[in-house]
Amino acid sequence: MRALPETISETQIGNRSIRRDEAGFLMDPDDWDQAVCAFIADEENIVLSKGHMAVIEFIRDYLDKHSIAPDARFAFAFLAEQRNQNKTQARKYFFELFPYGYVKQACKIAGMRQPRAWSTG
């Protein structure tokens, strides 16, 4: 279980300096924009597609509406509905998009803070 970041660094993205923790998560989700998204995706060796962006936009929209990031199961349910698949198929597709997982890649690229504890689905 994670308490507080041990190291906070600043990353220059475009003409802005973005504060990030030791794992590369944003310290402030409001710093997120398309340039930050592309930068972090590149760090994670993810070439963003429409599928990636649908998940990222779902995460960002959920954050805006609920002031917290969604649990992985909500992202899987979103994909299942969007793709007209069952949850097992949607989960498999999700991991094709983000092979290192919901928190490690999807949430990080979407600009979430690193969670203290999380269900990865």
ROKOL-456907 format. One record per atom (N, C-alpha, C): residue number from 1; residue in one letter; atom name; x, y, z. Coordinates in Angstrom, 2 decimals. Example, Ala and Ser with C-alpha at 12.3 -4.5 7.8 and 13.67 -1.06 7.14 Angstrom:
BEGIN
<r pos="1" code="A" site="N" x="13.19" y="-5.69" z="7.80"/>
<r pos="1" code="A" site="CA" x="12.30" y="-4.50" z="7.80"/>
<r pos="1" code="A" site="C" x="13.20" y="-3.30" z="7.80"/>
<r pos="2" code="S" site="N" x="12.85" y="-2.25" z="7.08"/>
<r pos="2" code="S" site="CA" x="13.67" y="-1.06" z="7.14"/>
<r pos="2" code="S" site="C" x="12.90" y="0.03" z="7.87"/>
END
This chain:
BEGIN
<r pos="1" code="M" site="N" x="0.85" y="-1.17" z="0.00"/>
<r pos="1" code="M" site="CA" x="0.00" y="0.00" z="0.00"/>
<r pos="1" code="M" site="C" x="0.89" y="1.24" z="0.00"/>
<r pos="2" code="R" site="N" x="0.58" y="2.17" z="-0.83"/>
<r pos="2" code="R" site="CA" x="1.38" y="3.35" z="-1.02"/>
<r pos="2" code="R" site="C" x="0.83" y="4.49" z="-0.17"/>
<r pos="3" code="A" site="N" x="1.69" y="5.23" z="0.51"/>
<r pos="3" code="A" site="CA" x="1.22" y="6.36" z="1.31"/>
<r pos="3" code="A" site="C" x="1.43" y="7.66" z="0.55"/>
<r pos="4" code="L" site="N" x="2.62" y="8.18" z="0.54"/>
<r pos="4" code="L" site="CA" x="2.93" y="9.41" z="-0.16"/>
<r pos="4" code="L" site="C" x="4.11" y="9.15" z="-1.09"/>
<r pos="5" code="P" site="N" x="4.20" y="9.90" z="-2.18"/>
<r pos="5" code="P" site="CA" x="5.35" y="9.69" z="-3.07"/>
<r pos="5" code="P" site="C" x="6.65" y="10.04" z="-2.35"/>
<r pos="6" code="E" site="N" x="7.65" y="9.23" z="-2.58"/>
<r pos="6" code="E" site="CA" x="8.95" y="9.48" z="-1.96"/>
<r pos="6" code="E" site="C" x="9.69" y="10.58" z="-2.69"/>
<r pos="7" code="T" site="N" x="9.53" y="10.64" z="-3.99"/>
<r pos="7" code="T" site="CA" x="10.25" y="11.60" z="-4.81"/>
<r pos="7" code="T" site="C" x="9.28" y="12.28" z="-5.76"/>
<r pos="8" code="I" site="N" x="9.33" y="13.58" z="-5.79"/>
<r pos="8" code="I" site="CA" x="8.54" y="14.35" z="-6.75"/>
<r pos="8" code="I" site="C" x="9.53" y="15.03" z="-7.69"/>
<r pos="9" code="S" site="N" x="9.28" y="14.86" z="-8.98"/>
<r pos="9" code="S" site="CA" x="10.16" y="15.49" z="-9.97"/>
<r pos="9" code="S" site="C" x="9.31" y="16.36" z="-10.89"/>
<r pos="10" code="E" site="N" x="10.00" y="17.16" z="-11.68"/>
<r pos="10" code="E" site="CA" x="9.33" y="17.99" z="-12.66"/>
<r pos="10" code="E" site="C" x="9.78" y="17.55" z="-14.04"/>
<r pos="11" code="T" site="N" x="8.80" y="17.38" z="-14.92"/>
<r pos="11" code="T" site="CA" x="9.06" y="16.97" z="-16.30"/>
<r pos="11" code="T" site="C" x="8.62" y="18.10" z="-17.21"/>
<r pos="12" code="Q" site="N" x="9.47" y="18.49" z="-18.11"/>
<r pos="12" code="Q" site="CA" x="9.15" y="19.53" z="-19.08"/>
<r pos="12" code="Q" site="C" x="8.39" y="18.89" z="-20.24"/>
<r pos="13" code="I" site="N" x="7.16" y="19.30" z="-20.43"/>
<r pos="13" code="I" site="CA" x="6.34" y="18.83" z="-21.54"/>
<r pos="13" code="I" site="C" x="5.85" y="20.06" z="-22.27"/>
<r pos="14" code="G" site="N" x="6.36" y="20.25" z="-23.48"/>
<r pos="14" code="G" site="CA" x="6.08" y="21.49" z="-24.19"/>
<r pos="14" code="G" site="C" x="6.70" y="22.64" z="-23.44"/>
<r pos="15" code="N" site="N" x="5.91" y="23.65" z="-23.17"/>
<r pos="15" code="N" site="CA" x="6.43" y="24.81" z="-22.43"/>
<r pos="15" code="N" site="C" x="6.01" y="24.80" z="-20.96"/>
<r pos="16" code="R" site="N" x="5.56" y="23.64" z="-20.48"/>
<r pos="16" code="R" site="CA" x="5.09" y="23.52" z="-19.10"/>
<r pos="16" code="R" site="C" x="5.97" y="22.55" z="-18.31"/>
<r pos="17" code="S" site="N" x="6.05" y="22.80" z="-17.03"/>
<r pos="17" code="S" site="CA" x="6.73" y="21.92" z="-16.11"/>
<r pos="17" code="S" site="C" x="5.66" y="21.17" z="-15.32"/>
<r pos="18" code="I" site="N" x="5.65" y="19.84" z="-15.43"/>
<r pos="18" code="I" site="CA" x="4.62" y="19.00" z="-14.82"/>
<r pos="18" code="I" site="C" x="5.23" y="18.23" z="-13.65"/>
<r pos="19" code="R" site="N" x="4.61" y="18.30" z="-12.49"/>
<r pos="19" code="R" site="CA" x="5.07" y="17.56" z="-11.30"/>
<r pos="19" code="R" site="C" x="4.57" y="16.13" z="-11.37"/>
<r pos="20" code="R" site="N" x="5.51" y="15.18" z="-11.13"/>
<r pos="20" code="R" site="CA" x="5.19" y="13.75" z="-11.18"/>
<r pos="20" code="R" site="C" x="5.85" y="13.04" z="-10.02"/>
<r pos="21" code="D" site="N" x="5.26" y="11.91" z="-9.62"/>
<r pos="21" code="D" site="CA" x="5.86" y="11.11" z="-8.55"/>
<r pos="21" code="D" site="C" x="6.93" y="10.19" z="-9.13"/>
<r pos="22" code="E" site="N" x="7.51" y="9.37" z="-8.26"/>
<r pos="22" code="E" site="CA" x="8.63" y="8.50" z="-8.66"/>
<r pos="22" code="E" site="C" x="8.23" y="7.46" z="-9.69"/>
<r pos="23" code="A" site="N" x="6.96" y="7.15" z="-9.80"/>
<r pos="23" code="A" site="CA" x="6.49" y="6.16" z="-10.78"/>
<r pos="23" code="A" site="C" x="6.00" y="6.83" z="-12.07"/>
<r pos="24" code="G" site="N" x="6.06" y="8.16" z="-12.14"/>
<r pos="24" code="G" site="CA" x="5.66" y="8.88" z="-13.34"/>
<r pos="24" code="G" site="C" x="4.21" y="9.33" z="-13.38"/>
<r pos="25" code="F" site="N" x="3.47" y="9.13" z="-12.29"/>
<r pos="25" code="F" site="CA" x="2.09" y="9.58" z="-12.22"/>
<r pos="25" code="F" site="C" x="2.05" y="11.08" z="-11.94"/>
<r pos="26" code="L" site="N" x="1.04" y="11.75" z="-12.48"/>
<r pos="26" code="L" site="CA" x="0.88" y="13.18" z="-12.23"/>
<r pos="26" code="L" site="C" x="0.55" y="13.41" z="-10.76"/>
<r pos="27" code="M" site="N" x="1.09" y="14.48" z="-10.23"/>
<r pos="27" code="M" site="CA" x="0.72" y="14.88" z="-8.87"/>
<r pos="27" code="M" site="C" x="-0.63" y="15.60" z="-8.88"/>
<r pos="28" code="D" site="N" x="-0.95" y="16.25" z="-10.00"/>
<r pos="28" code="D" site="CA" x="-2.21" y="16.98" z="-10.13"/>
<r pos="28" code="D" site="C" x="-2.87" y="16.58" z="-11.44"/>
<r pos="29" code="P" site="N" x="-3.98" y="15.84" z="-11.38"/>
<r pos="29" code="P" site="CA" x="-4.66" y="15.43" z="-12.61"/>
<r pos="29" code="P" site="C" x="-5.09" y="16.60" z="-13.50"/>
<r pos="30" code="D" site="N" x="-5.21" y="17.80" z="-12.93"/>
<r pos="30" code="D" site="CA" x="-5.57" y="18.97" z="-13.73"/>
<r pos="30" code="D" site="C" x="-4.45" y="19.41" z="-14.67"/>
<r pos="31" code="D" site="N" x="-3.24" y="18.87" z="-14.47"/>
<r pos="31" code="D" site="CA" x="-2.13" y="19.18" z="-15.38"/>
<r pos="31" code="D" site="C" x="-2.24" y="18.41" z="-16.69"/>
<r pos="32" code="W" site="N" x="-3.14" y="17.44" z="-16.74"/>
<r pos="32" code="W" site="CA" x="-3.27" y="16.57" z="-17.91"/>
<r pos="32" code="W" site="C" x="-3.83" y="17.33" z="-19.11"/>
<r pos="33" code="D" site="N" x="-3.27" y="17.07" z="-20.26"/>
<r pos="33" code="D" site="CA" x="-3.83" y="17.51" z="-21.55"/>
<r pos="33" code="D" site="C" x="-3.33" y="16.53" z="-22.60"/>
<r pos="34" code="Q" site="N" x="-3.65" y="16.79" z="-23.85"/>
<r pos="34" code="Q" site="CA" x="-3.27" y="15.86" z="-24.92"/>
<r pos="34" code="Q" site="C" x="-1.75" y="15.71" z="-25.03"/>
<r pos="35" code="A" site="N" x="-0.99" y="16.78" z="-24.80"/>
<r pos="35" code="A" site="CA" x="0.47" y="16.70" z="-24.88"/>
<r pos="35" code="A" site="C" x="1.02" y="15.80" z="-23.78"/>
<r pos="36" code="V" site="N" x="0.47" y="15.94" z="-22.57"/>
<r pos="36" code="V" site="CA" x="0.88" y="15.09" z="-21.45"/>
<r pos="36" code="V" site="C" x="0.50" y="13.64" z="-21.74"/>
<r pos="37" code="C" site="N" x="-0.68" y="13.43" z="-22.26"/>
<r pos="37" code="C" site="CA" x="-1.15" y="12.09" z="-22.62"/>
<r pos="37" code="C" site="C" x="-0.18" y="11.43" z="-23.60"/>
<r pos="38" code="A" site="N" x="0.16" y="12.14" z="-24.66"/>
<r pos="38" code="A" site="CA" x="1.06" y="11.60" z="-25.68"/>
<r pos="38" code="A" site="C" x="2.45" y="11.34" z="-25.10"/>
<r pos="39" code="F" site="N" x="2.93" y="12.22" z="-24.24"/>
<r pos="39" code="F" site="CA" x="4.26" y="12.07" z="-23.63"/>
<r pos="39" code="F" site="C" x="4.32" y="10.81" z="-22.77"/>
<r pos="40" code="I" site="N" x="3.33" y="10.63" z="-21.91"/>
<r pos="40" code="I" site="CA" x="3.33" y="9.47" z="-21.02"/>
<r pos="40" code="I" site="C" x="3.11" y="8.18" z="-21.82"/>
<r pos="41" code="A" site="N" x="2.23" y="8.22" z="-22.81"/>
<r pos="41" code="A" site="CA" x="2.01" y="7.04" z="-23.66"/>
<r pos="41" code="A" site="C" x="3.32" y="6.64" z="-24.33"/>
<r pos="42" code="D" site="N" x="4.07" y="7.61" z="-24.82"/>
<r pos="42" code="D" site="CA" x="5.36" y="7.32" z="-25.44"/>
<r pos="42" code="D" site="C" x="6.32" y="6.67" z="-24.44"/>
<r pos="43" code="E" site="N" x="6.33" y="7.18" z="-23.22"/>
<r pos="43" code="E" site="CA" x="7.16" y="6.57" z="-22.16"/>
<r pos="43" code="E" site="C" x="6.77" y="5.11" z="-21.92"/>
<r pos="44" code="E" site="N" x="5.49" y="4.82" z="-22.04"/>
<r pos="44" code="E" site="CA" x="4.97" y="3.46" z="-21.80"/>
<r pos="44" code="E" site="C" x="5.01" y="2.60" z="-23.06"/>
<r pos="45" code="N" site="N" x="5.59" y="3.13" z="-24.14"/>
<r pos="45" code="N" site="CA" x="5.66" y="2.41" z="-25.43"/>
<r pos="45" code="N" site="C" x="4.28" y="2.04" z="-25.96"/>
<r pos="46" code="I" site="N" x="3.34" y="2.95" z="-25.78"/>
<r pos="46" code="I" site="CA" x="1.98" y="2.79" z="-26.27"/>
<r pos="46" code="I" site="C" x="1.79" y="3.75" z="-27.44"/>
<r pos="47" code="V" site="N" x="1.39" y="3.21" z="-28.58"/>
<r pos="47" code="V" site="CA" x="1.00" y="4.04" z="-29.72"/>
<r pos="47" code="V" site="C" x="-0.51" y="4.21" z="-29.61"/>
<r pos="48" code="L" site="N" x="-0.94" y="5.43" z="-29.31"/>
<r pos="48" code="L" site="CA" x="-2.34" y="5.68" z="-29.02"/>
<r pos="48" code="L" site="C" x="-3.23" y="5.47" z="-30.25"/>
<r pos="49" code="S" site="N" x="-4.30" y="4.72" z="-30.04"/>
<r pos="49" code="S" site="CA" x="-5.29" y="4.44" z="-31.08"/>
<r pos="49" code="S" site="C" x="-6.64" y="4.96" z="-30.60"/>
<r pos="50" code="K" site="N" x="-7.67" y="4.82" z="-31.42"/>
<r pos="50" code="K" site="CA" x="-9.02" y="5.19" z="-31.01"/>
<r pos="50" code="K" site="C" x="-9.46" y="4.38" z="-29.80"/>
<r pos="51" code="G" site="N" x="-9.07" y="3.11" z="-29.75"/>
<r pos="51" code="G" site="CA" x="-9.41" y="2.27" z="-28.60"/>
<r pos="51" code="G" site="C" x="-8.79" y="2.77" z="-27.32"/>
<r pos="52" code="H" site="N" x="-7.50" y="3.13" z="-27.38"/>
<r pos="52" code="H" site="CA" x="-6.83" y="3.69" z="-26.20"/>
<r pos="52" code="H" site="C" x="-7.53" y="4.97" z="-25.75"/>
<r pos="53" code="M" site="N" x="-7.79" y="5.84" z="-26.72"/>
<r pos="53" code="M" site="CA" x="-8.37" y="7.14" z="-26.39"/>
<r pos="53" code="M" site="C" x="-9.78" y="7.00" z="-25.82"/>
<r pos="54" code="A" site="N" x="-10.53" y="6.02" z="-26.27"/>
<r pos="54" code="A" site="CA" x="-11.87" y="5.80" z="-25.71"/>
<r pos="54" code="A" site="C" x="-11.77" y="5.48" z="-24.22"/>
<r pos="55" code="V" site="N" x="-10.84" y="4.62" z="-23.85"/>
<r pos="55" code="V" site="CA" x="-10.65" y="4.27" z="-22.44"/>
<r pos="55" code="V" site="C" x="-10.16" y="5.48" z="-21.65"/>
<r pos="56" code="I" site="N" x="-9.18" y="6.19" z="-22.20"/>
<r pos="56" code="I" site="CA" x="-8.63" y="7.36" z="-21.51"/>
<r pos="56" code="I" site="C" x="-9.70" y="8.42" z="-21.31"/>
<r pos="57" code="E" site="N" x="-10.51" y="8.67" z="-22.33"/>
<r pos="57" code="E" site="CA" x="-11.58" y="9.65" z="-22.21"/>
<r pos="57" code="E" site="C" x="-12.63" y="9.19" z="-21.19"/>
<r pos="58" code="F" site="N" x="-12.92" y="7.88" z="-21.15"/>
<r pos="58" code="F" site="CA" x="-13.84" y="7.36" z="-20.14"/>
<r pos="58" code="F" site="C" x="-13.29" y="7.65" z="-18.74"/>
<r pos="59" code="I" site="N" x="-12.01" y="7.37" z="-18.51"/>
<r pos="59" code="I" site="CA" x="-11.39" y="7.60" z="-17.20"/>
<r pos="59" code="I" site="C" x="-11.46" y="9.08" z="-16.84"/>
<r pos="60" code="R" site="N" x="-11.11" y="9.95" z="-17.78"/>
<r pos="60" code="R" site="CA" x="-11.13" y="11.40" z="-17.53"/>
<r pos="60" code="R" site="C" x="-12.56" y="11.89" z="-17.25"/>
<r pos="61" code="D" site="N" x="-13.53" y="11.41" z="-18.03"/>
<r pos="61" code="D" site="CA" x="-14.93" y="11.83" z="-17.81"/>
<r pos="61" code="D" site="C" x="-15.42" y="11.38" z="-16.44"/>
<r pos="62" code="Y" site="N" x="-15.06" y="10.15" z="-16.06"/>
<r pos="62" code="Y" site="CA" x="-15.47" y="9.64" z="-14.76"/>
<r pos="62" code="Y" site="C" x="-14.87" y="10.49" z="-13.65"/>
<r pos="63" code="L" site="N" x="-13.59" y="10.84" z="-13.79"/>
<r pos="63" code="L" site="CA" x="-12.94" y="11.70" z="-12.81"/>
<r pos="63" code="L" site="C" x="-13.67" y="13.04" z="-12.70"/>
<r pos="64" code="D" site="N" x="-14.01" y="13.63" z="-13.84"/>
<r pos="64" code="D" site="CA" x="-14.71" y="14.92" z="-13.83"/>
<r pos="64" code="D" site="C" x="-16.06" y="14.83" z="-13.12"/>
<r pos="65" code="K" site="N" x="-16.78" y="13.73" z="-13.32"/>
<r pos="65" code="K" site="CA" x="-18.12" y="13.58" z="-12.75"/>
<r pos="65" code="K" site="C" x="-18.11" y="13.17" z="-11.28"/>
<r pos="66" code="H" site="N" x="-17.12" y="12.34" z="-10.88"/>
<r pos="66" code="H" site="CA" x="-17.15" y="11.74" z="-9.55"/>
<r pos="66" code="H" site="C" x="-15.99" y="12.16" z="-8.64"/>
<r pos="67" code="S" site="N" x="-15.05" y="12.93" z="-9.17"/>
<r pos="67" code="S" site="CA" x="-13.87" y="13.41" z="-8.43"/>
<r pos="67" code="S" site="C" x="-12.94" y="12.29" z="-7.97"/>
<r pos="68" code="I" site="N" x="-13.10" y="11.11" z="-8.53"/>
<r pos="68" code="I" site="CA" x="-12.17" y="10.00" z="-8.31"/>
<r pos="68" code="I" site="C" x="-12.03" y="9.24" z="-9.62"/>
<r pos="69" code="A" site="N" x="-10.96" y="8.51" z="-9.75"/>
<r pos="69" code="A" site="CA" x="-10.77" y="7.66" z="-10.93"/>
<r pos="69" code="A" site="C" x="-11.67" y="6.43" z="-10.79"/>
<r pos="70" code="P" site="N" x="-12.16" y="5.91" z="-11.90"/>
<r pos="70" code="P" site="CA" x="-13.01" y="4.72" z="-11.83"/>
<r pos="70" code="P" site="C" x="-12.19" y="3.48" z="-11.50"/>
<r pos="71" code="D" site="N" x="-12.84" y="2.52" z="-10.89"/>
<r pos="71" code="D" site="CA" x="-12.24" y="1.21" z="-10.67"/>
<r pos="71" code="D" site="C" x="-12.13" y="0.50" z="-12.02"/>
<r pos="72" code="A" site="N" x="-11.20" y="-0.41" z="-12.13"/>
<r pos="72" code="A" site="CA" x="-10.97" y="-1.13" z="-13.39"/>
<r pos="72" code="A" site="C" x="-12.24" y="-1.79" z="-13.91"/>
<r pos="73" code="R" site="N" x="-13.06" y="-2.33" z="-13.04"/>
<r pos="73" code="R" site="CA" x="-14.26" y="-3.03" z="-13.50"/>
<r pos="73" code="R" site="C" x="-15.20" y="-2.11" z="-14.25"/>
<r pos="74" code="F" site="N" x="-15.21" y="-0.80" z="-13.91"/>
<r pos="74" code="F" site="CA" x="-16.04" y="0.15" z="-14.65"/>
<r pos="74" code="F" site="C" x="-15.50" y="0.37" z="-16.06"/>
<r pos="75" code="A" site="N" x="-14.18" y="0.39" z="-16.19"/>
<r pos="75" code="A" site="CA" x="-13.57" y="0.54" z="-17.51"/>
<r pos="75" code="A" site="C" x="-13.86" y="-0.70" z="-18.36"/>
<r pos="76" code="F" site="N" x="-13.81" y="-1.88" z="-17.77"/>
<r pos="76" code="F" site="CA" x="-14.11" y="-3.11" z="-18.51"/>
<r pos="76" code="F" site="C" x="-15.59" y="-3.10" z="-18.94"/>
<r pos="77" code="A" site="N" x="-16.47" y="-2.67" z="-18.06"/>
<r pos="77" code="A" site="CA" x="-17.90" y="-2.60" z="-18.40"/>
<r pos="77" code="A" site="C" x="-18.14" y="-1.58" z="-19.50"/>
<r pos="78" code="F" site="N" x="-17.44" y="-0.46" z="-19.45"/>
<r pos="78" code="F" site="CA" x="-17.54" y="0.55" z="-20.50"/>
<r pos="78" code="F" site="C" x="-17.14" y="-0.06" z="-21.85"/>
<r pos="79" code="L" site="N" x="-16.02" y="-0.76" z="-21.88"/>
<r pos="79" code="L" site="CA" x="-15.58" y="-1.37" z="-23.14"/>
<r pos="79" code="L" site="C" x="-16.57" y="-2.44" z="-23.61"/>
<r pos="80" code="A" site="N" x="-17.08" y="-3.22" z="-22.69"/>
<r pos="80" code="A" site="CA" x="-18.05" y="-4.27" z="-23.07"/>
<r pos="80" code="A" site="C" x="-19.27" y="-3.64" z="-23.74"/>
<r pos="81" code="E" site="N" x="-19.76" y="-2.56" z="-23.16"/>
<r pos="81" code="E" site="CA" x="-20.93" y="-1.90" z="-23.75"/>
<r pos="81" code="E" site="C" x="-20.57" y="-1.26" z="-25.09"/>
<r pos="82" code="Q" site="N" x="-19.45" y="-0.58" z="-25.14"/>
<r pos="82" code="Q" site="CA" x="-19.04" y="0.12" z="-26.36"/>
<r pos="82" code="Q" site="C" x="-18.80" y="-0.85" z="-27.52"/>
<r pos="83" code="R" site="N" x="-18.22" y="-2.00" z="-27.22"/>
<r pos="83" code="R" site="CA" x="-17.84" y="-2.96" z="-28.25"/>
<r pos="83" code="R" site="C" x="-18.87" y="-4.09" z="-28.42"/>
<r pos="84" code="N" site="N" x="-19.96" y="-4.01" z="-27.66"/>
<r pos="84" code="N" site="CA" x="-20.98" y="-5.05" z="-27.70"/>
<r pos="84" code="N" site="C" x="-20.37" y="-6.43" z="-27.43"/>
<r pos="85" code="Q" site="N" x="-19.61" y="-6.51" z="-26.34"/>
<r pos="85" code="Q" site="CA" x="-18.93" y="-7.74" z="-25.94"/>
<r pos="85" code="Q" site="C" x="-19.33" y="-8.08" z="-24.51"/>
<r pos="86" code="N" site="N" x="-19.03" y="-9.33" z="-24.13"/>
<r pos="86" code="N" site="CA" x="-19.21" y="-9.64" z="-22.71"/>
<r pos="86" code="N" site="C" x="-17.99" y="-9.10" z="-21.96"/>
<r pos="87" code="K" site="N" x="-18.08" y="-9.10" z="-20.63"/>
<r pos="87" code="K" site="CA" x="-17.01" y="-8.50" z="-19.83"/>
<r pos="87" code="K" site="C" x="-15.68" y="-9.22" z="-19.98"/>
<r pos="88" code="T" site="N" x="-15.71" y="-10.52" z="-20.18"/>
<r pos="88" code="T" site="CA" x="-14.48" y="-11.28" z="-20.36"/>
<r pos="88" code="T" site="C" x="-13.78" y="-10.86" z="-21.66"/>
<r pos="89" code="Q" site="N" x="-14.55" y="-10.72" z="-22.71"/>
<r pos="89" code="Q" site="CA" x="-13.98" y="-10.28" z="-23.99"/>
<r pos="89" code="Q" site="C" x="-13.45" y="-8.85" z="-23.88"/>
<r pos="90" code="A" site="N" x="-14.19" y="-8.00" z="-23.21"/>
<r pos="90" code="A" site="CA" x="-13.78" y="-6.61" z="-23.05"/>
<r pos="90" code="A" site="C" x="-12.50" y="-6.51" z="-22.22"/>
<r pos="91" code="R" site="N" x="-12.41" y="-7.32" z="-21.18"/>
<r pos="91" code="R" site="CA" x="-11.20" y="-7.33" z="-20.34"/>
<r pos="91" code="R" site="C" x="-9.99" y="-7.78" z="-21.17"/>
<r pos="92" code="K" site="N" x="-10.18" y="-8.80" z="-21.99"/>
<r pos="92" code="K" site="CA" x="-9.10" y="-9.28" z="-22.85"/>
<r pos="92" code="K" site="C" x="-8.66" y="-8.17" z="-23.81"/>
<r pos="93" code="Y" site="N" x="-9.62" y="-7.47" z="-24.42"/>
<r pos="93" code="Y" site="CA" x="-9.31" y="-6.36" z="-25.32"/>
<r pos="93" code="Y" site="C" x="-8.56" y="-5.26" z="-24.57"/>
<r pos="94" code="F" site="N" x="-9.02" y="-4.95" z="-23.36"/>
<r pos="94" code="F" site="CA" x="-8.36" y="-3.93" z="-22.56"/>
<r pos="94" code="F" site="C" x="-6.87" y="-4.24" z="-22.41"/>
<r pos="95" code="F" site="N" x="-6.55" y="-5.49" z="-22.08"/>
<r pos="95" code="F" site="CA" x="-5.16" y="-5.85" z="-21.87"/>
<r pos="95" code="F" site="C" x="-4.37" y="-5.95" z="-23.19"/>
<r pos="96" code="E" site="N" x="-5.06" y="-6.01" z="-24.31"/>
<r pos="96" code="E" site="CA" x="-4.38" y="-5.86" z="-25.59"/>
<r pos="96" code="E" site="C" x="-3.97" y="-4.39" z="-25.77"/>
<r pos="97" code="L" site="N" x="-4.83" y="-3.49" z="-25.32"/>
<r pos="97" code="L" site="CA" x="-4.51" y="-2.06" z="-25.40"/>
<r pos="97" code="L" site="C" x="-3.45" y="-1.65" z="-24.40"/>
<r pos="98" code="F" site="N" x="-3.60" y="-2.12" z="-23.17"/>
<r pos="98" code="F" site="CA" x="-2.73" y="-1.73" z="-22.06"/>
<r pos="98" code="F" site="C" x="-2.16" y="-3.00" z="-21.41"/>
<r pos="99" code="P" site="N" x="-1.14" y="-3.60" z="-22.01"/>
<r pos="99" code="P" site="CA" x="-0.66" y="-4.90" z="-21.53"/>
<r pos="99" code="P" site="C" x="-0.11" y="-4.90" z="-20.11"/>
<r pos="100" code="Y" site="N" x="0.31" y="-3.76" z="-19.60"/>
<r pos="100" code="Y" site="CA" x="0.82" y="-3.72" z="-18.22"/>
<r pos="100" code="Y" site="C" x="-0.24" y="-3.28" z="-17.22"/>
<r pos="101" code="G" site="N" x="-1.49" y="-3.18" z="-17.68"/>
<r pos="101" code="G" site="CA" x="-2.58" y="-3.04" z="-16.75"/>
<r pos="101" code="G" site="C" x="-3.23" y="-1.68" z="-16.62"/>
<r pos="102" code="Y" site="N" x="-4.30" y="-1.72" z="-15.84"/>
<r pos="102" code="Y" site="CA" x="-5.16" y="-0.57" z="-15.66"/>
<r pos="102" code="Y" site="C" x="-4.43" y="0.58" z="-14.96"/>
<r pos="103" code="V" site="N" x="-3.83" y="0.31" z="-13.83"/>
<r pos="103" code="V" site="CA" x="-3.16" y="1.37" z="-13.08"/>
<r pos="103" code="V" site="C" x="-1.86" y="1.75" z="-13.76"/>
<r pos="104" code="K" site="N" x="-1.02" y="0.77" z="-14.04"/>
<r pos="104" code="K" site="CA" x="0.33" y="1.03" z="-14.56"/>
<r pos="104" code="K" site="C" x="0.31" y="1.82" z="-15.86"/>
<r pos="105" code="Q" site="N" x="-0.65" y="1.57" z="-16.73"/>
<r pos="105" code="Q" site="CA" x="-0.65" y="2.27" z="-18.00"/>
<r pos="105" code="Q" site="C" x="-1.88" y="3.13" z="-18.22"/>
<r pos="106" code="A" site="N" x="-3.07" y="2.59" z="-18.15"/>
<r pos="106" code="A" site="CA" x="-4.27" y="3.37" z="-18.50"/>
<r pos="106" code="A" site="C" x="-4.43" y="4.57" z="-17.58"/>
<r pos="107" code="C" site="N" x="-4.39" y="4.36" z="-16.28"/>
<r pos="107" code="C" site="CA" x="-4.57" y="5.47" z="-15.35"/>
<r pos="107" code="C" site="C" x="-3.42" y="6.47" z="-15.44"/>
<r pos="108" code="K" site="N" x="-2.22" y="5.97" z="-15.60"/>
<r pos="108" code="K" site="CA" x="-1.07" y="6.87" z="-15.71"/>
<r pos="108" code="K" site="C" x="-1.20" y="7.75" z="-16.96"/>
<r pos="109" code="I" site="N" x="-1.51" y="7.15" z="-18.10"/>
<r pos="109" code="I" site="CA" x="-1.64" y="7.91" z="-19.34"/>
<r pos="109" code="I" site="C" x="-2.82" y="8.88" z="-19.26"/>
<r pos="110" code="A" site="N" x="-3.87" y="8.50" z="-18.53"/>
<r pos="110" code="A" site="CA" x="-5.04" y="9.37" z="-18.37"/>
<r pos="110" code="A" site="C" x="-4.80" y="10.48" z="-17.35"/>
<r pos="111" code="G" site="N" x="-3.64" y="10.50" z="-16.72"/>
<r pos="111" code="G" site="CA" x="-3.29" y="11.60" z="-15.83"/>
<r pos="111" code="G" site="C" x="-3.77" y="11.47" z="-14.40"/>
<r pos="112" code="M" site="N" x="-4.05" y="10.26" z="-13.96"/>
<r pos="112" code="M" site="CA" x="-4.49" y="10.05" z="-12.58"/>
<r pos="112" code="M" site="C" x="-3.29" y="10.10" z="-11.63"/>
<r pos="113" code="R" site="N" x="-3.59" y="10.36" z="-10.37"/>
<r pos="113" code="R" site="CA" x="-2.57" y="10.18" z="-9.34"/>
<r pos="113" code="R" site="C" x="-2.37" y="8.69" z="-9.12"/>
<r pos="114" code="Q" site="N" x="-1.19" y="8.32" z="-8.63"/>
<r pos="114" code="Q" site="CA" x="-0.97" y="6.91" z="-8.32"/>
<r pos="114" code="Q" site="C" x="-1.83" y="6.55" z="-7.10"/>
<r pos="115" code="P" site="N" x="-2.64" y="5.51" z="-7.23"/>
<r pos="115" code="P" site="CA" x="-3.51" y="5.14" z="-6.11"/>
<r pos="115" code="P" site="C" x="-2.72" y="4.50" z="-4.96"/>
<r pos="116" code="R" site="N" x="-3.28" y="4.60" z="-3.77"/>
<r pos="116" code="R" site="CA" x="-2.67" y="3.95" z="-2.61"/>
<r pos="116" code="R" site="C" x="-2.92" y="2.45" z="-2.64"/>
<r pos="117" code="A" site="N" x="-4.10" y="2.06" z="-3.05"/>
<r pos="117" code="A" site="CA" x="-4.44" y="0.64" z="-3.20"/>
<r pos="117" code="A" site="C" x="-5.51" y="0.58" z="-4.28"/>
<r pos="118" code="W" site="N" x="-5.51" y="-0.48" z="-5.05"/>
<r pos="118" code="W" site="CA" x="-6.41" y="-0.51" z="-6.20"/>
<r pos="118" code="W" site="C" x="-6.69" y="-1.94" z="-6.63"/>
<r pos="119" code="S" site="N" x="-7.90" y="-2.17" z="-7.03"/>
<r pos="119" code="S" site="CA" x="-8.25" y="-3.43" z="-7.68"/>
<r pos="119" code="S" site="C" x="-7.91" y="-3.28" z="-9.14"/>
<r pos="120" code="T" site="N" x="-7.12" y="-4.20" z="-9.68"/>
<r pos="120" code="T" site="CA" x="-6.73" y="-4.10" z="-11.09"/>
<r pos="120" code="T" site="C" x="-7.63" y="-4.92" z="-11.97"/>
<r pos="121" code="G" site="N" x="-8.68" y="-5.47" z="-11.43"/>
<r pos="121" code="G" site="CA" x="-9.66" y="-6.20" z="-12.23"/>
<r pos="121" code="G" site="C" x="-9.22" y="-7.58" z="-12.44"/>
END
